[in-house]
């Protein structure tokens, strides 16, 4: 489980190893939004949805490619390409050790976050679903 805050949102993310799915909870402005990420007909990812006064807001986040040679992940968020680069202190048994992730959005904006511990490719992708999805869904990054 990962917990933290992004902008004025509090988030929790947890991965279910058995099913390969994860759940994201975002609490912001008195509302809790719950999303599941996993395999879909559109690929690995999911849609963050909530509504305010009958107006629905949705953010789509899908993993498109992992390049293990360059340690980069390619995502599609709301139809736009997003690149995620990984730097790390070490790499053991297909796990990054203390990885730092830097995302570049289609707008050119960058955002960097760090995970203390070990994260495999799949866990790194799910952490990215939680962080990148929240950044865009809560308008921290536009």
Residue, then its C-alpha position, 0 to 999 in steps of 0.5 A: x500500500x502507498x499513501x500520500x498527498x498530491x496537491x490538495x488530494x490525499x491518495x491511497x494505492x494498493x496492488x493485489x498481486x494475485x489478480x494483477x489489479x490495483x485500487x486507487x482512492x482519492x479524497x479531495x473536497x469531501x469526496x472519495x473517488x475509487x478506481x480499479x486498474x488492471x487488464x481491460x479491452x483497451x490494455x492495462x490501465x483504467x478510468x478515474x471517474x467522479x461527478x460534481x453537480x451531475x457533471x462527470x469528469x473522467x481521466x483515462x490512463x493506459x500503459x502502452x509500452x515498457x522499454x527495459x533497456x532504457x528504463x522508460x514507460x510509455x503511457x496514454x493519458x486522456x489520449x495523449x502520450x506520456x513518457x516516464x523515465x526511471x532512475x534507480x540506486x540498484x537493480x536486483x531480480x527485476x526490481x528497481x531499488x529506490x527508484x525515482x520516476x520522472x514523467x514528461x507530459x505532452x504539454x512538456x511539464x515534468x513531475x518527479x516522484x520517488x519510491x523508497x523500496x523495491x519496485x518491479x516493472x508491474x508495481x512501477x506501472x501501477x504506482x504510475x497509474x495512481x500518481x499520474x492519474x491523480x495529478x491530471x484528474x485533480x488538476x495538479x498538472x494541466 
